[in-house]
């Protein structure tokens, strides 16, 4: 069921419940006052008849019956009975109207009773006259009152049906008008595809929930478009970066197979191929790591990690692979107080990869192949600085260095893929840390990382 239909039915249901309750209260109130007024009329008729019978000696029972039968104000099927203390009937409009003794006893007990029997209203009460106690019972059919109640019920029923029909039409129109912005949003969203992600949803100038929904959806489209562009650039750059080493490997093998070569020549060729394969293997591993840390739903295991130990292991691995690289360690303060507080909650393998990338970049882009690592700590944070004396980063390029495959103009002659810094940036984010960079051209670059001790 659509929202418009559900809202219309709900609206009509609520109005129907309110009108039914109101109609019931009105009808019940009208019925109560009808019965009360008719009972009062019956009581007055009975008292008048009793006074005529008891006070006027000239009026006999037969004469009183004639008077009542010819009374123009007599009620339909009117019947009045008068009984004395011994339950002897002194007067009855019709002799056939005999009242059971138990009813007389009930009247004496309650002094006054009202009830309905076979559609007739009946009232019975005690009447005092000259120190004598009499029981008066009057009954009649309230033809006029019941007809009025029937008319009232018909009017209220027809009015209820007409009101519900009107409320249904109004509710349907109002729901359609209220939901029209949602229909517009649906049509606009339906036109958005992968080829036109730049389109945005417009919900008018109102500041209601629908406008907020459209604004939120536009923000989501911004993120989707950004992720789509990043993915497209990632696929394009990754394809290019992987195609280049494969082309080199293919060329080396084809050149080797052109003619017979010596063992030394084969060894040189295979060493070149091995170097290219190692580079491609490193690129593939970095791409896999970058994909892993980019998935927000990926579960990561965190434990206590000693930062100085991880950095030392990464530096040893770097210098074993590149003997001409050097890493120098220092502490920002007294080593006795800083070193014991360099433990954080983190993922050791990811931090190892991040520190390795920063130290490798610092050495690779410096003429002296040297990077300085400075360790510091406070009560809440562990700080690591990576300083080099390399070629530096242009100020216009600093904002783009964390984008996958981005490479600044002044480093394109140096071999690299542009994956290490984006991977490092994402790893620091996963650890709820911060990374800052300051650089001067031909004077060096400093990366500062702050990691919280508790996540």
C-alpha positions as CSV (number, residue, x, y, z in Angstrom):
1,X,0.0,0.0,0.0
2,X,1.4,3.4,-1.0
3,X,1.9,6.1,1.6
4,X,-0.8,8.3,0.1
5,X,-3.4,5.6,0.4
6,X,-2.2,4.6,3.9
7,X,-2.4,8.3,5.0
8,X,-5.8,8.7,3.5
9,X,-7.2,5.6,5.3
10,X,-5.6,6.6,8.5
11,X,-7.0,10.1,8.3
12,X,-10.5,8.8,7.5
13,X,-10.2,6.2,10.3
14,X,-9.3,8.8,12.9
15,X,-12.1,11.2,11.8
16,X,-14.5,8.3,11.7
17,X,-13.6,7.3,15.2
18,X,-14.0,10.9,16.5
19,X,-17.3,11.3,14.7
20,X,-18.6,8.0,15.9
21,X,-17.7,8.9,19.5
22,X,-19.3,12.3,19.1
23,X,-22.4,10.9,17.5
24,X,-22.7,8.3,20.3
25,X,-22.4,10.9,23.0
26,X,-25.0,13.2,21.3
27,X,-27.4,10.4,20.7
28,X,-27.0,9.0,24.2
29,X,-27.4,12.4,25.7
30,X,-30.5,13.1,23.6
31,X,-32.0,9.7,24.6
32,X,-31.3,10.4,28.3
33,X,-33.1,13.7,28.2
34,X,-36.0,12.2,26.2
35,X,-36.5,9.5,28.8
36,X,-36.1,12.0,31.7
37,X,-38.7,14.4,30.2
38,X,-41.1,11.7,29.4
39,X,-40.8,10.2,32.9
40,X,-41.5,13.7,34.3
41,X,-44.6,14.0,32.1
42,X,-45.8,10.5,33.2
43,X,-45.2,11.5,36.9
44,X,-47.1,14.7,36.5
45,X,-50.0,12.9,34.8
46,X,-50.1,10.3,37.5
47,X,-50.1,12.9,40.3
48,X,-52.8,15.0,38.6
49,X,-55.0,11.9,38.2
50,X,-54.4,10.9,41.9
51,X,-55.4,14.4,43.1
52,X,-58.5,14.4,41.1
53,X,-59.5,10.9,42.4
54,X,-58.6,11.5,46.0
55,X,-59.5,15.2,46.5
56,X,-62.7,15.5,44.5
57,X,-65.6,13.4,46.0
58,X,-67.8,14.1,43.0
59,X,-65.3,12.4,40.6
60,X,-65.8,8.7,40.5
61,X,-63.6,6.1,38.9
62,X,-65.9,5.7,35.9
63,X,-66.0,9.5,35.4
64,X,-62.3,9.8,35.7
65,X,-61.8,7.2,33.1
66,X,-64.1,9.1,30.7
67,X,-62.1,12.3,31.4
68,X,-58.8,10.6,30.7
69,X,-60.0,8.9,27.6
70,X,-61.3,12.2,26.1
71,X,-58.3,14.2,27.2
72,X,-56.6,15.7,24.2
73,X,-53.2,15.7,26.0
74,X,-53.4,12.0,26.8
75,X,-50.2,10.1,25.8
76,X,-50.3,7.2,23.4
77,X,-51.3,4.0,25.2
78,X,-51.4,5.9,28.4
79,X,-52.1,3.8,31.6
80,X,-52.3,5.0,35.2
81,X,-52.7,2.8,38.2
82,X,-53.3,3.8,41.8
83,X,-52.8,1.4,44.8
84,X,-53.2,1.9,48.5
85,X,-51.1,0.5,51.3
86,X,-52.6,-2.9,51.1
87,X,-51.9,-3.2,47.3
88,X,-55.6,-2.7,46.5
89,X,-56.1,-1.1,43.2
90,X,-58.1,2.1,43.6
91,X,-58.0,3.2,40.0
92,X,-56.8,2.0,36.6
93,X,-57.2,3.5,33.2
94,X,-57.9,0.0,31.9
95,X,-59.0,-2.8,34.2
96,X,-56.8,-5.2,32.3
97,X,-53.6,-3.5,33.4
98,X,-52.7,-5.5,36.5
99,X,-49.4,-4.9,38.2
100,X,-47.6,-7.8,39.8
101,X,-47.1,-7.6,43.6
102,X,-43.3,-7.9,43.4
103,X,-43.2,-4.6,41.4
104,X,-45.2,-2.9,44.0
105,X,-42.8,-4.2,46.7
106,X,-39.9,-2.9,44.6
107,X,-41.5,0.6,44.4
108,X,-42.1,0.7,48.2
109,X,-38.4,-0.3,48.7
110,X,-36.8,2.2,46.3
111,X,-39.5,4.9,46.5
112,X,-39.2,5.5,42.8
113,X,-38.4,3.3,39.8
114,X,-38.1,3.9,36.0
115,X,-38.0,1.1,33.4
116,X,-39.1,0.2,29.9
117,X,-41.2,-2.9,29.1
118,X,-42.3,-3.9,25.6
119,X,-41.4,-0.4,24.2
120,X,-43.4,1.4,26.8
121,X,-41.9,3.8,29.4
122,X,-43.0,3.0,33.0
123,X,-42.6,5.0,36.1
124,X,-43.6,4.0,39.6
125,X,-43.3,6.1,42.8
126,X,-44.7,6.7,46.3
127,X,-47.3,9.5,46.6
128,X,-48.3,11.0,50.0
129,X,-51.8,12.3,50.4
130,X,-53.3,13.3,53.7
131,X,-50.9,11.1,55.7
132,X,-51.8,8.2,53.5
133,X,-49.3,6.5,51.2
134,X,-50.2,5.5,47.7
135,X,-48.4,3.9,44.9
136,X,-48.7,5.5,41.5
137,X,-47.7,3.7,38.3
138,X,-47.9,5.4,35.0
139,X,-46.9,4.0,31.6
140,X,-47.2,5.2,28.0
141,X,-45.6,4.9,24.6
142,X,-43.4,7.9,23.7
143,X,-44.3,7.9,20.1
144,X,-43.2,11.5,19.4
145,X,-39.9,11.2,21.3
146,X,-39.0,7.9,19.7
147,X,-39.7,9.2,16.2
148,X,-37.5,12.2,17.0
149,X,-34.7,9.9,18.1
150,X,-35.2,7.9,14.9
151,X,-34.9,11.0,12.8
152,X,-31.9,12.1,14.8
153,X,-30.2,8.7,14.2
154,X,-30.9,8.9,10.5
155,X,-29.6,12.5,10.3
156,X,-26.5,11.5,12.2
157,X,-25.9,8.4,10.1
158,X,-26.2,10.2,6.8
159,X,-24.1,13.1,8.2
160,X,-21.5,10.6,9.3
161,X,-21.3,9.0,5.8
162,X,-21.2,12.3,4.0
163,X,-18.5,13.6,6.5
164,X,-16.4,10.5,5.9
165,X,-16.7,10.8,2.2
166,X,-15.7,14.5,2.4
167,X,-12.8,13.7,4.8
168,X,-11.7,10.9,2.5
169,X,-11.5,13.3,-0.5
170,X,-9.8,16.0,1.5
171,X,-7.4,13.5,3.0
172,X,-6.5,12.1,-0.4
173,X,-5.9,15.5,-1.8
174,X,-3.9,16.7,1.2
175,X,-1.8,13.6,1.2
176,X,-1.1,14.0,-2.5
177,X,-0.1,17.6,-2.0
178,X,2.1,16.8,1.0
179,X,3.8,13.9,-0.8
180,X,4.3,15.7,-4.1
181,X,7.8,16.8,-3.1
182,X,8.7,13.1,-2.4
183,X,7.4,12.1,-5.8
184,X,9.5,14.9,-7.4
185,X,12.5,13.6,-5.5
186,X,11.9,10.1,-6.7
187,X,11.6,11.2,-10.3
188,X,14.8,13.2,-10.0
189,X,16.7,10.4,-8.3
190,X,15.5,7.9,-10.9
191,X,17.2,10.1,-13.6
192,X,20.6,9.9,-11.9
193,X,22.9,7.3,-13.3
194,X,26.6,6.6,-13.3
195,X,27.1,8.9,-16.3
196,X,25.4,12.0,-14.6
197,X,26.4,11.8,-11.0
198,X,26.8,15.5,-11.0
199,X,23.0,16.1,-11.0
200,X,21.5,17.0,-7.6
201,X,18.0,16.7,-6.1
202,X,15.9,19.8,-5.6
203,X,13.1,19.8,-3.1
204,X,12.1,23.5,-3.3
205,X,13.0,26.3,-0.9
206,X,11.1,25.0,2.1
207,X,13.0,24.2,5.3
208,X,10.9,21.1,6.2
209,X,12.0,17.5,6.6
210,X,11.7,16.8,2.9
211,X,14.1,19.6,2.1
212,X,16.5,18.2,4.7
213,X,16.1,14.8,3.1
214,X,17.0,16.2,-0.3
215,X,20.0,18.0,1.2
216,X,21.1,14.8,2.9
217,X,20.7,12.9,-0.3
218,X,22.8,15.5,-2.2
219,X,25.5,15.1,0.4
220,X,25.4,11.4,-0.2
221,X,25.6,12.0,-3.9
222,X,28.7,14.1,-3.3
223,X,30.3,11.3,-1.5
224,X,29.3,8.8,-4.1
225,X,30.6,10.9,-6.9
226,X,33.8,11.5,-5.1
227,X,34.2,7.8,-4.4
228,X,33.3,7.0,-8.0
229,X,35.9,9.4,-9.4
230,X,38.5,8.0,-7.0
231,X,37.6,4.5,-8.1
232,X,37.8,5.4,-11.8
233,X,41.1,7.1,-11.3
234,X,42.4,4.3,-9.2
235,X,41.5,1.7,-11.8
236,X,43.0,3.8,-14.6
237,X,46.2,4.5,-12.7
238,X,46.6,1.0,-11.4
239,X,46.1,-0.4,-14.9
240,X,48.8,1.9,-16.1
241,X,51.2,1.2,-13.3
242,X,50.8,-2.6,-13.7
243,X,51.0,-2.4,-17.5
244,X,54.4,-0.7,-17.5
245,X,56.4,-3.3,-15.6
246,X,54.6,-6.1,-17.6
247,X,55.7,-4.4,-20.8
248,X,59.3,-4.1,-19.5
249,X,59.3,-7.8,-18.5
250,X,57.9,-8.8,-21.9
251,X,60.5,-6.7,-23.7
252,X,63.4,-8.1,-21.7
253,X,62.3,-11.7,-22.4
254,X,61.8,-11.0,-26.1
255,X,65.2,-9.3,-26.4
256,X,66.8,-12.2,-24.6
257,X,65.3,-14.7,-27.0
258,X,66.3,-12.9,-30.2
259,X,69.7,-14.6,-30.2
260,X,71.9,-16.9,-28.1
261,X,73.6,-15.2,-25.2
262,X,76.3,-15.9,-22.7
263,X,75.6,-16.9,-19.1
264,X,76.6,-13.5,-17.9
265,X,74.2,-11.8,-20.3
266,X,71.4,-14.0,-19.2
267,X,72.1,-13.3,-15.6
268,X,72.1,-9.5,-16.2
269,X,68.8,-9.8,-18.1
270,X,67.1,-11.9,-15.4
271,X,68.4,-9.6,-12.7
272,X,66.7,-6.7,-14.5
273,X,63.5,-8.8,-14.9
274,X,63.7,-9.7,-11.2
275,X,64.0,-6.1,-10.1
276,X,60.9,-5.2,-12.2
277,X,59.0,-8.1,-10.7
278,X,59.9,-7.1,-7.2
279,X,58.7,-3.5,-7.9
280,X,55.4,-4.9,-9.3
281,X,55.1,-7.2,-6.3
282,X,55.5,-4.3,-4.0
283,X,53.0,-2.2,-5.9
284,X,50.5,-5.1,-5.8
285,X,51.0,-5.5,-2.0
286,X,50.5,-1.8,-1.5
287,X,47.3,-1.8,-3.6
288,X,45.9,-4.8,-1.6
289,X,46.8,-3.1,1.7
290,X,45.2,0.2,0.5
291,X,42.0,-1.7,-0.5
292,X,41.9,-3.5,2.8
293,X,42.2,-0.3,4.9
294,X,39.8,1.6,2.7
295,X,36.9,-0.9,3.6
296,X,35.3,0.6,6.6
297,X,33.6,-2.8,7.5
298,X,37.0,-4.6,7.6
299,X,37.6,-6.0,11.1
300,X,41.0,-5.1,12.5
301,X,42.7,-6.5,15.5
302,X,44.2,-4.0,17.9
303,X,46.6,-4.8,20.7
304,X,49.4,-3.1,22.7
305,X,52.1,-2.0,20.3
306,X,55.5,-0.5,21.2
307,X,56.1,2.2,18.7
308,X,59.9,2.4,19.0
309,X,60.1,-1.4,18.5
310,X,58.0,-1.3,15.3
311,X,59.9,1.7,13.9
312,X,63.2,-0.1,14.6
313,X,62.1,-3.3,12.9
314,X,60.9,-1.3,9.9
315,X,64.2,0.7,9.7
316,X,66.2,-2.6,9.8
317,X,64.2,-4.1,7.0
318,X,64.6,-0.9,5.0
319,X,68.4,-0.7,5.4
320,X,68.7,-4.5,4.6
321,X,66.9,-3.9,1.3
322,X,68.7,-0.7,0.6
323,X,72.2,-0.7,2.2
324,X,72.8,2.9,1.1
325,X,69.8,4.2,3.2
326,X,70.3,5.3,6.8
327,X,67.9,6.0,9.6
328,X,68.9,8.0,12.7
329,X,66.8,7.9,15.9
330,X,66.5,10.5,18.6
331,X,64.1,11.3,21.5
332,X,62.2,14.6,22.2
333,X,63.2,14.7,25.8
334,X,64.8,12.3,28.3
335,X,64.9,8.8,26.9
336,X,64.4,7.3,30.4
337,X,60.9,9.0,30.7
338,X,59.8,8.8,27.0
339,X,60.7,5.2,26.0
340,X,58.5,3.5,28.6
341,X,55.4,5.5,27.4
342,X,55.7,4.7,23.7
343,X,53.1,1.9,23.9
344,X,49.7,2.4,22.2
345,X,46.7,0.3,21.1
346,X,47.1,-0.4,17.4
347,X,47.6,-2.9,14.6
348,X,51.3,-3.8,14.5
349,X,51.5,-4.8,10.8
350,X,49.7,-1.7,9.6
351,X,51.8,0.6,11.6
352,X,54.9,-1.2,10.4
353,X,53.8,-0.6,6.8
354,X,53.1,3.1,7.5
355,X,56.4,3.8,9.2
356,X,58.3,1.8,6.5
357,X,56.7,4.0,3.7
358,X,57.6,7.3,5.4
359,X,61.2,6.2,6.1
360,X,61.6,4.9,2.6
361,X,60.2,8.1,1.0
362,X,62.5,10.2,3.2
363,X,65.6,8.3,2.1
364,X,64.5,8.0,-1.5
365,X,63.9,11.7,-2.1
366,X,67.1,12.8,-0.3
367,X,70.5,13.1,-1.8
368,X,72.2,11.8,1.4
369,X,69.7,8.9,1.6
370,X,69.1,9.7,5.2
371,X,66.0,10.2,7.4
372,X,65.8,11.3,11.0
373,X,63.1,9.8,13.3
374,X,62.2,11.7,16.5
375,X,60.1,10.0,19.1
376,X,58.1,11.9,21.8
377,X,55.2,11.2,24.1
378,X,52.7,12.9,26.4
379,X,50.0,11.4,28.7
380,X,47.6,10.9,25.8
381,X,49.6,10.9,22.6
382,X,52.7,9.4,21.0
383,X,54.4,11.7,18.5
384,X,56.7,10.5,15.7
385,X,58.5,12.9,13.3
386,X,60.2,11.9,10.1
387,X,62.7,14.5,8.8
388,X,64.7,14.4,5.6
389,X,66.8,16.9,3.7
390,X,65.4,16.0,0.3
391,X,63.9,17.9,-2.6
392,X,60.7,18.9,-0.7
393,X,57.1,19.2,-1.8
394,X,55.5,22.1,-3.6
395,X,52.9,23.9,-1.5
396,X,50.3,23.4,-4.3
397,X,51.0,19.7,-4.2
398,X,50.7,19.1,-0.5
399,X,46.9,18.9,-0.6
400,X,47.1,16.1,-3.1
401,X,49.8,13.9,-1.8
402,X,47.3,11.5,-0.1
403,X,45.5,10.8,-3.3
404,X,46.3,7.4,-4.8
405,X,48.8,7.5,-7.6
406,X,49.4,11.2,-7.3
407,X,53.0,12.2,-8.0
408,X,54.4,15.7,-7.8
409,X,56.1,17.3,-10.8
410,X,59.5,17.4,-9.1
411,X,59.6,13.7,-8.2
412,X,58.5,12.1,-11.5
413,X,62.1,11.3,-12.4
414,X,62.4,9.2,-9.3
415,X,60.8,5.8,-9.4
416,X,57.6,5.4,-7.4
417,X,53.9,4.6,-7.7
418,X,52.1,7.2,-5.5
419,X,50.5,4.5,-3.2
420,X,52.6,4.7,-0.1
421,X,51.4,8.0,1.3
422,X,47.7,7.3,0.7
423,X,48.1,4.0,2.5
424,X,50.0,5.6,5.4
425,X,47.3,8.3,5.7
426,X,44.5,5.7,5.8
427,X,46.4,3.7,8.4
428,X,46.8,6.7,10.7
429,X,43.1,7.5,10.3
430,X,42.2,3.9,11.4
431,X,44.2,4.5,14.5
432,X,42.3,7.8,15.2
433,X,45.6,9.7,14.8
434,X,46.7,12.8,12.9
435,X,49.4,13.4,10.3
436,X,50.8,16.7,9.3
437,X,53.4,17.7,6.8
438,X,55.7,20.7,6.4
439,X,58.1,21.1,3.5
440,X,60.4,23.5,1.8
441,X,61.8,23.0,-1.7
442,X,65.3,21.6,-1.8
443,X,65.5,21.9,2.0
444,X,63.6,18.9,3.2
445,X,60.2,17.6,4.4
446,X,58.9,16.7,7.9
447,X,56.0,14.4,8.5
448,X,54.6,14.5,12.0
449,X,52.3,11.7,13.3
450,X,50.3,11.8,16.5
451,X,48.8,8.5,17.7
452,X,46.5,8.2,20.8
453,X,47.6,5.8,23.4
454,X,44.0,4.6,23.9
455,X,41.4,4.2,21.1
